[in-house]
């Protein structure tokens, strides 16, 4: 099988479940079960890309569980844990205007609306329950090297311009 052309992290293999090779999965998709709509899944190993052939999946209480074809032993399954799950970017559905995937926001420059000061670059996005939060790290082009946590909510994030590679925010740099 050919490696993914544009891989995107969609989840993570977290830990083993039971003794028959089942693995707990954390999904970045919403709803979480949407991860099962993508195929194939990939992991990146020291020897390159490895497809994951999922032959069963189910819920186990609050956990999402998978079984990988050919892996029927807890110790063998444990070797796959703590690895990201990748899917092909081209398999992701188009979003409505004004909505973005997290991977599209990572790496964008964050500027203030008031005086166009550069606050830094989005290094990651955190899910807090109430709202997502942009983790913005200052760099050589920003006003300082501080890390800022900026809530991804309408009255704070004013504009996302993927073409320009910028996010405009209403945010006090002193906060």
C-alpha contacts under 8 A as a table, 3 or more apart, distances in Angstrom:
res1	aa1	res2	aa2	distance
1	X	51	X	7.55
3	X	49	X	5.88
3	X	50	X	7.69
3	X	51	X	7.95
4	X	7	X	5.50
4	X	42	X	7.80
4	X	49	X	7.94
4	X	87	X	7.39
4	X	88	X	5.73
5	X	88	X	6.86
6	X	88	X	5.66
6	X	89	X	5.41
6	X	90	X	7.36
7	X	86	X	5.67
7	X	87	X	5.53
7	X	88	X	4.86
7	X	89	X	5.78
8	X	86	X	5.19
8	X	87	X	5.46
8	X	88	X	6.19
8	X	89	X	5.71
8	X	103	X	7.28
9	X	28	X	7.97
9	X	84	X	6.35
9	X	85	X	5.72
9	X	86	X	4.44
9	X	87	X	6.56
10	X	27	X	6.23
10	X	28	X	5.19
10	X	29	X	6.48
10	X	35	X	7.09
10	X	84	X	7.60
10	X	85	X	5.71
10	X	86	X	5.52
10	X	87	X	6.38
11	X	25	X	6.98
11	X	26	X	5.33
11	X	27	X	4.19
11	X	28	X	5.08
11	X	29	X	7.57
11	X	35	X	7.64
11	X	84	X	5.89
11	X	85	X	4.87
11	X	86	X	7.06
12	X	25	X	5.71
12	X	26	X	5.10
12	X	27	X	6.56
12	X	81	X	8.00
12	X	82	X	6.73
12	X	83	X	5.72
12	X	84	X	4.24
12	X	85	X	5.04
13	X	23	X	6.72
13	X	24	X	6.12
13	X	25	X	4.75
13	X	26	X	6.48
13	X	80	X	6.91
13	X	81	X	4.96
13	X	82	X	5.53
13	X	83	X	5.43
13	X	84	X	6.23
13	X	85	X	6.74
14	X	23	X	7.15
14	X	24	X	5.53
14	X	25	X	5.63
14	X	26	X	6.61
14	X	81	X	5.14
14	X	82	X	5.10
14	X	83	X	7.28
15	X	23	X	5.73
15	X	24	X	5.31
15	X	25	X	7.61
15	X	78	X	6.74
15	X	81	X	5.34
15	X	82	X	7.08
16	X	21	X	7.02
16	X	22	X	5.94
16	X	23	X	4.36
16	X	24	X	5.93
16	X	74	X	6.56
16	X	77	X	6.46
16	X	78	X	5.82
16	X	81	X	7.14
17	X	20	X	7.93
17	X	21	X	7.21
17	X	22	X	5.16
17	X	23	X	5.31
17	X	24	X	6.24
17	X	65	X	7.72
17	X	74	X	7.72
18	X	21	X	7.07
18	X	22	X	6.47
18	X	74	X	6.93
19	X	22	X	7.38
19	X	72	X	7.87
19	X	73	X	6.11
19	X	74	X	4.73
20	X	71	X	7.91
20	X	72	X	4.77
20	X	73	X	4.98
20	X	74	X	5.72
21	X	67	X	6.35
21	X	68	X	7.48
21	X	71	X	5.53
21	X	72	X	4.33
21	X	73	X	4.51
21	X	74	X	4.64
21	X	75	X	7.71
21	X	76	X	7.07
21	X	77	X	5.13
22	X	65	X	6.47
22	X	66	X	5.63
22	X	67	X	4.73
22	X	68	X	7.40
22	X	72	X	7.62
22	X	74	X	7.32
22	X	77	X	6.97
23	X	65	X	5.57
23	X	66	X	5.39
23	X	67	X	6.39
23	X	77	X	6.73
23	X	78	X	7.91
23	X	81	X	7.54
24	X	63	X	6.43
24	X	64	X	5.77
24	X	65	X	4.64
24	X	66	X	6.56
25	X	63	X	7.21
25	X	64	X	5.43
25	X	65	X	5.84
25	X	66	X	7.06
26	X	63	X	7.96
26	X	64	X	7.06
27	X	32	X	5.36
27	X	33	X	7.52
27	X	35	X	6.28
28	X	32	X	6.65
28	X	35	X	7.76
29	X	32	X	4.98
29	X	33	X	7.36
29	X	34	X	5.97
29	X	35	X	5.93
30	X	33	X	7.34
30	X	34	X	6.43
31	X	34	X	5.68
32	X	35	X	6.28
33	X	36	X	5.82
33	X	37	X	7.75
33	X	64	X	7.85
34	X	37	X	5.28
34	X	38	X	7.56
35	X	38	X	5.83
36	X	39	X	7.56
36	X	57	X	7.92
38	X	41	X	7.01
38	X	87	X	6.91
38	X	91	X	7.29
39	X	87	X	7.23
40	X	51	X	6.50
40	X	52	X	6.69
40	X	53	X	7.07
40	X	87	X	6.73
41	X	51	X	5.81
41	X	52	X	5.29
41	X	53	X	7.38
41	X	85	X	6.18
41	X	86	X	5.70
41	X	87	X	5.36
42	X	49	X	6.53
42	X	50	X	5.53
42	X	51	X	4.40
42	X	52	X	5.57
42	X	85	X	5.67
42	X	86	X	4.89
42	X	87	X	6.30
43	X	49	X	5.87
43	X	50	X	5.31
43	X	51	X	6.48
43	X	52	X	7.19
43	X	83	X	6.61
43	X	84	X	6.11
43	X	85	X	5.43
43	X	86	X	6.10
44	X	47	X	7.94
44	X	48	X	5.71
44	X	49	X	4.62
44	X	50	X	6.17
44	X	83	X	7.65
44	X	84	X	7.60
45	X	48	X	5.10
45	X	49	X	6.05
45	X	50	X	6.87
52	X	68	X	6.55
53	X	68	X	5.58
53	X	69	X	5.65
54	X	57	X	7.31
54	X	66	X	6.61
54	X	67	X	5.81
54	X	68	X	4.51
54	X	69	X	5.91
55	X	66	X	7.78
55	X	67	X	5.98
55	X	68	X	5.78
55	X	69	X	5.39
56	X	66	X	5.75
56	X	67	X	5.14
56	X	68	X	7.22
57	X	64	X	7.46
57	X	65	X	5.53
57	X	66	X	4.30
57	X	67	X	6.23
58	X	64	X	6.09
58	X	65	X	5.31
58	X	66	X	6.57
59	X	62	X	6.84
59	X	63	X	5.75
59	X	64	X	4.69
59	X	65	X	5.80
60	X	63	X	5.00
60	X	64	X	6.07
60	X	65	X	6.41
67	X	71	X	7.40
68	X	71	X	5.67
69	X	72	X	7.96
71	X	76	X	6.51
71	X	77	X	6.33
72	X	76	X	7.58
72	X	77	X	7.57
73	X	76	X	5.35
73	X	77	X	6.23
74	X	77	X	5.11
74	X	78	X	6.07
75	X	78	X	5.05
75	X	79	X	6.84
76	X	79	X	5.55
76	X	80	X	7.58
77	X	80	X	5.60
77	X	81	X	7.02
78	X	81	X	5.25
80	X	83	X	6.28
87	X	91	X	7.50
88	X	91	X	5.50
88	X	92	X	7.34
89	X	92	X	5.58
90	X	93	X	7.92
95	X	99	X	5.95
95	X	100	X	6.78
96	X	99	X	5.75
98	X	160	X	7.97
100	X	104	X	6.41
100	X	105	X	7.24
101	X	104	X	5.39
101	X	105	X	6.98
102	X	105	X	5.28
102	X	106	X	6.45
102	X	125	X	6.82
103	X	106	X	5.32
104	X	107	X	7.89
104	X	162	X	7.51
105	X	108	X	5.66
105	X	122	X	6.83
105	X	162	X	7.89
106	X	121	X	7.68
106	X	122	X	5.00
106	X	123	X	5.64
106	X	124	X	5.80
106	X	125	X	7.48
107	X	121	X	5.62
107	X	122	X	5.10
107	X	123	X	6.07
107	X	165	X	7.87
108	X	121	X	5.54
108	X	122	X	5.60
108	X	162	X	7.75
108	X	165	X	4.97
108	X	166	X	5.16
108	X	167	X	6.54
109	X	118	X	7.12
109	X	119	X	7.61
109	X	120	X	5.79
109	X	121	X	4.48
109	X	122	X	6.56
109	X	165	X	6.17
109	X	166	X	4.70
109	X	167	X	6.13
110	X	118	X	5.93
110	X	119	X	5.53
110	X	120	X	5.57
110	X	121	X	5.81
110	X	122	X	7.02
110	X	136	X	7.37
110	X	166	X	5.76
110	X	167	X	4.77
110	X	168	X	5.93
110	X	169	X	7.01
111	X	116	X	5.40
111	X	117	X	5.32
111	X	118	X	4.41
111	X	119	X	5.64
111	X	120	X	7.52
111	X	166	X	7.08
111	X	167	X	6.23
111	X	168	X	5.02
111	X	169	X	6.20
112	X	115	X	6.10
112	X	116	X	4.78
112	X	117	X	5.24
112	X	118	X	6.59
112	X	119	X	7.14
112	X	168	X	5.72
112	X	169	X	5.08
112	X	170	X	5.89
112	X	171	X	6.17
112	X	172	X	7.67
112	X	173	X	7.84
113	X	116	X	5.57
113	X	117	X	7.93
113	X	158	X	7.91
113	X	168	X	5.75
113	X	169	X	5.53
113	X	170	X	5.39
113	X	171	X	7.62
114	X	117	X	7.94
114	X	170	X	7.09
117	X	142	X	7.34
117	X	143	X	6.74
118	X	141	X	7.01
118	X	142	X	4.66
118	X	143	X	6.01
119	X	136	X	7.18
119	X	137	X	7.55
119	X	138	X	5.96
119	X	142	X	5.20
119	X	143	X	6.03
119	X	144	X	7.35
119	X	173	X	6.99
120	X	136	X	5.57
120	X	137	X	5.03
120	X	138	X	4.03
120	X	139	X	5.84
120	X	141	X	7.35
120	X	142	X	5.22
120	X	143	X	7.86
120	X	145	X	7.73
120	X	147	X	7.99
121	X	136	X	5.16
121	X	137	X	5.38
121	X	138	X	6.49
121	X	139	X	7.48
122	X	125	X	7.53
122	X	134	X	6.24
122	X	135	X	5.61
122	X	136	X	4.43
122	X	137	X	6.45
123	X	134	X	7.80
123	X	135	X	5.74
123	X	136	X	5.88
123	X	137	X	6.36
124	X	134	X	6.36
124	X	135	X	5.33
124	X	136	X	7.55
125	X	132	X	6.64
125	X	133	X	5.55
125	X	134	X	4.73
125	X	135	X	5.75
126	X	132	X	5.60
126	X	133	X	5.09
126	X	134	X	6.59
126	X	135	X	7.28
127	X	131	X	6.51
127	X	132	X	4.61
127	X	133	X	6.44
128	X	131	X	5.72
128	X	132	X	5.83
128	X	133	X	7.14
129	X	132	X	7.33
131	X	151	X	6.79
131	X	152	X	6.51
131	X	153	X	6.99
132	X	151	X	6.15
132	X	152	X	5.31
132	X	153	X	7.73
133	X	149	X	6.17
133	X	150	X	5.48
133	X	151	X	4.34
133	X	152	X	5.24
134	X	148	X	7.95
134	X	149	X	5.69
134	X	150	X	5.07
134	X	151	X	6.12
134	X	152	X	6.29
135	X	147	X	7.00
135	X	148	X	5.97
135	X	149	X	4.88
135	X	150	X	6.61
136	X	147	X	5.57
136	X	148	X	5.08
136	X	149	X	6.26
136	X	150	X	7.32
137	X	145	X	6.75
137	X	146	X	6.20
137	X	147	X	4.41
137	X	148	X	6.46
138	X	141	X	7.71
138	X	142	X	5.54
138	X	143	X	7.36
138	X	144	X	5.73
138	X	145	X	3.92
138	X	146	X	5.10
138	X	147	X	5.87
139	X	142	X	5.40
139	X	144	X	6.90
139	X	145	X	5.24
140	X	144	X	7.61
140	X	145	X	7.27
142	X	145	X	6.93
150	X	156	X	7.89
150	X	171	X	7.79
151	X	156	X	6.95
151	X	157	X	7.82
152	X	156	X	6.77
152	X	157	X	5.94
153	X	156	X	5.55
153	X	157	X	5.87
154	X	157	X	5.43
154	X	158	X	6.45
155	X	158	X	6.44
155	X	170	X	7.24
156	X	169	X	5.38
156	X	170	X	4.87
156	X	171	X	6.56
157	X	160	X	7.58
157	X	167	X	7.15
157	X	168	X	6.20
157	X	169	X	4.55
157	X	170	X	6.52
158	X	167	X	7.63
158	X	168	X	5.58
158	X	169	X	5.33
158	X	170	X	6.78
159	X	167	X	5.72
159	X	168	X	5.05
159	X	169	X	7.07
160	X	166	X	6.13
160	X	167	X	4.51
160	X	168	X	6.43
161	X	164	X	5.41
161	X	165	X	5.90
161	X	166	X	5.29
161	X	167	X	6.19
162	X	165	X	4.77
162	X	166	X	6.44
163	X	166	X	7.93
171	X	175	X	7.64
172	X	175	X	5.49
